[in-house]
Amino acid sequence: MSTDSVHSHASKENSLSSDDPRDISKIKTSGEGNEFIVIGNHKYYRHELMQAFGGTLNPGLSPPPTHSFANPGPLGLAAFGVTTLCLSLFNSQAMGIKIPNAVVGLAAFYGGGAQFLAGVWEMVVGNTFGATALTSYGAFWLSYAAIEIPSFGIVAAYEGTEQLENALGFYLLAWGIFTFMLTLCTLKSTFGFCALFVCLTVTFLLLAGGAFSGKESVTKAGGIVGVITGLLGLYNAFAGVANKQNSYITVYPLQLTRQ
């Protein structure tokens, strides 16, 4: 080997010194909490390297995962809208149907169960109004199903008396007052959302009036307004779930007030 080739070989070895980014012989930690790992001339966060070794499955070595929750509002509104629409069609005697028992399963599992869970998820995401409204109306549908299920004995307890209709009137009137309270909290929202609660308030009051008076026409009027309420619930559910990524049709919110 010539002297020139020896010098050339030596210069190549010197070029792979600590200044060369390919030099990974030096591994050390730095930072106040040793949160950095230095490999050669490169510094990495410890959790970035942990992703190659189990990710967040390394308690104490990598940070805990963060979760993003979907909006539970459309689920609750859809459950409310579908169940309200079906019961209101019965109350308005559409197609001559007067017996509402076919809606009991829907009231228990969708209007009640799914909507109640959506309200609980609203608590998780920090929406007090949504949590209050959805869990309350979910419980309403569960209680309605309980009234219609014979094994609960609610209707049977009034047999031989004339108290059942007045008792149901009190029940519906209380929900009407509660709904009016929530309506006051929607006056700064959108037109569609406020209209939903206004119509729901009128629905409860008409149904309560029908129960107290015994007039079928008043109950039927409550059913007609209830159909509008159910459709508004579905409209608001669609407004919350449809976006430009999943639909060619989206809803433009009409605000009642400008901040």
Secondary structure, DSSP 8 states (H G I E B T S, - for coil): --HHHHHHHHHHHHHTSTTSTT----EEEESTTS-EEEETTEEEEHHHHHTTTTGGGSBTTB----------HHHHHHHHHHHHHHHHHHHTTGGG----GGGHHHIIIIIIIIHHHHHHHHHHTT-HHHHHHHHHHHHHHHHHHHHH-GGG-TTGGGTTSS-HHHHHHHHHHHHHHHHHHHHGGGTTSBHHHHHHHHHHHHHHHHHHHHHHH--HHHHHHHHHHHHHHHHHHHHHHHHHH--TTT-S------BSS--
